[in-house]
Amino acid sequence: MKYWAILLCCLWVNSGKAQQLITGKVIIKGAGQPVPGVSIFINNTSAGTITKADGSFQLTNAPEGDLIVSSVSYETEVYAVKPGRQLLNLHFELRPRVKELENITVGGSITETWEKWGAIFMEAFLGTTPTGKRCELKNKKAVRFRYYKNENILRAVADEPLKIVNPRLGYKIQYDLQDFQINFNEHRTYYAGYALFRSSSGRGVVKQGRRNAYYGSPLHFMRAVYEHRLDEEGFRLRKMVRIPNVEKERVKEVRRKIMVLKNEAIREDRPFIESPDSVTYYNKIMSQADYKDAYDTEHMTADSIIVAGNGANRVLYWNDFLVVTYINDLEAVEYLKQIGERRDPLYPTSFLQLREPLTINSQGNWTPPKELISSGYWSWSDKVGNMLPLDYEP
């Protein structure tokens, strides 16, 4: 089985470790009434609180990042918490939440059920790693699906933040799903959202599970790039160029023209004789791979992909594919089963493509999230079921 590529997605959180006190109030836009029970948290961290009966809140020791204001009945608000101020007093006015899929009028779409698409959603979202399979989505009925036949795309939205229990990593996750889609034609999955982590266990087995999830992960890799510690952390980088099989493309086009001529002859009731040698050669070429991968023999350094600095952040860019191999561990046997390979495990290897420059920070987060495309090992392992908060330290 060929495993799909996934757009690695981690919504942006600013760099730095300064902490501050954030207070404020949340009301209904236009009505002025306070909104109790609203979740206030720094995205992808464990720093969060909820509003009181009068709509007020206080978040202590808040790191820099995107402050998320999330409620079941209202649209999510985002406020960028920047360094330099020890006290923030904020005011939010929430708009009623609109059911997104009901407003989309793209032709050829079908509203679908959890019974049809739920298993595929869980595999793409939480993953099929041993840790991901143990995760439980408590409010499945909040997820709704729509399949677009013309584009062969599945989209999903949630009417409320998803409630996820991850027993192996000891987290309860509140995930405000902002986007989810599977493009079956391109074999790509993309999802994005705002996550709040609450630790539900601190046992030794959980701590070990978190370390296992961290080492060799994209989070670990981005921190190693930022700190120029790729070798020390066990990562090896190489460049790869994917060379198309030009002869195969040529033969396919020739074959297409032959089939046009053949169909015309059938319609006109006249004979059409195709050379057996031509058919034999076509079958031979079509059995070849669509492309050939050419690897550089030299390993790359962090400086090879860091093209600029942006304050405390780093800007990354590379052409073609970046091959990331982690040499301090081996592939999971579950991964080999997933891709249908019967062999001994090798070092986990992932293939990264960029569509535009990427900005990373000291926490290991990156932006824009849609521009980093991963295939190989991370397309299997890097799902919400294996995700750690940005304030996690091994």
Buried (B, 14 or more C-beta within 10 A) or exposed (E): EEBBBBBBBBBBBBBBEBBBBBEBBBBBEEEEEBBBEBBBBBBBBBBBBBBBEEBEBEBEEBBBBBBBBBBBEBEBBBBEBEBEEEEBEBEBBBEEBEEBBEEEEEEEBEEBEBEEBBEBBBBBBBBBBBBBBBBEBEBBEBBBBBBBEEBEBBBBBBBBBBBBBBBBBBBBBBBBBBBBBBBBEEBBBBBBBBBBBEBBBEEEEBBEBBEBBBBBBBBBBBBBBBBEEBBEBBBBBBBBEEEEBEEBEEBEEBBEEBEEEEEEEEEEEEEEEEEEEEEEEBEEBEEEEEEEEEEEEEBBEBEBBBEEEEEEBBBBEBEBBBBBBBBEEBBBEBBBEBBEEEEEEEBBBBBBBBEEBBBBBBBBBBBBBBBBBBBBBBBBBBBBBBBBBBBBEE
